[in-house]
């Protein structure tokens, strides 16, 4: 069981659904006594404050709904900061 998890808000979320999933997962994990942080990935952040927060105080793993996209070199954040990442994929099915 993990003792420290950072949760990331999704880069894109139609109607804010993934943000709500993330917030509710944060609440549930916190109730279990797991130390959590909610972090927002801002693509246009030139100082990479998000990455600095991870490196300065690293969690045991990270979690997000629909994951994080790789950078322009095709590298994923988990490879760069060497912290395991759990990506919960949420699909939207539309019946036609």
C-alpha positions in Angstrom: 0.0 0.0 0.0 1.3 3.5 -0.9 1.7 6.0 1.9 2.2 9.1 -0.4 0.4 9.7 -3.7 0.3 12.8 -5.9 -2.8 13.1 -8.1 -2.8 15.2 -11.3 -5.7 17.0 -12.8 -6.3 15.9 -16.4 -5.0 18.2 -19.1 -8.4 18.2 -20.8 -11.8 17.3 -19.3 -15.1 17.8 -21.0 -17.6 19.3 -18.4 -14.9 18.9 -15.7 -15.8 15.2 -15.1 -12.2 14.1 -14.8 -11.4 16.9 -12.4 -14.3 15.7 -10.2 -13.0 12.1 -10.4 -9.6 13.3 -9.4 -11.0 15.4 -6.5 -13.1 12.5 -5.2 -10.2 10.1 -5.4 -8.1 12.5 -3.4 -10.9 12.6 -0.7 -11.2 8.8 -0.7 -7.4 8.3 -0.4 -7.1 10.9 2.3 -9.9 9.2 4.3 -7.8 6.0 4.2 -4.9 8.0 5.8 -2.8 8.2 2.6 -0.8 11.5 2.3 -1.9 13.0 -1.0 -1.4 16.2 -3.0 -3.5 17.5 -5.9 -1.4 19.0 -8.6 -2.3 20.8 -11.8 -0.3 20.4 -14.9 0.0 23.6 -16.8 1.4 23.0 -20.2 2.5 26.6 -20.8 4.4 26.8 -17.5 7.9 27.9 -18.5 9.3 27.3 -15.1 7.9 23.7 -14.8 6.7 24.4 -11.3 4.8 21.2 -11.4 7.9 19.1 -12.0 9.8 21.0 -9.4 7.2 20.1 -6.8 7.5 16.4 -7.7 11.3 16.4 -7.5 11.5 18.5 -4.3 9.1 16.3 -2.4 8.6 13.1 -4.4 5.6 10.8 -3.7 5.8 7.0 -3.9 3.6 7.1 -7.1 1.4 9.5 -9.1 -2.1 8.9 -10.4 -4.3 10.6 -13.0 -7.4 9.9 -15.0 -6.5 9.6 -18.7 -2.8 10.0 -17.9 -0.3 12.6 -19.1 0.9 12.9 -22.6 4.6 12.5 -23.5 6.8 15.5 -24.2 8.0 16.4 -27.7 10.7 13.8 -27.4 8.2 11.1 -26.6 9.3 10.8 -23.0 6.7 10.2 -20.3 6.8 12.0 -17.0 7.2 8.8 -15.0 10.4 8.0 -17.0 11.8 11.5 -16.5 11.2 11.8 -12.7 11.5 8.0 -12.1 8.3 7.9 -10.1 5.7 5.2 -11.0 2.5 6.5 -12.5 -1.0 5.0 -12.5 -3.1 6.2 -15.4 -6.8 5.3 -15.1 -8.3 5.5 -18.5 -11.9 6.8 -18.7 -13.7 6.2 -22.0 -16.8 8.0 -23.2 -19.1 5.8 -25.2 -21.7 7.5 -27.4 -24.4 5.4 -28.8 -25.5 6.4 -32.3 
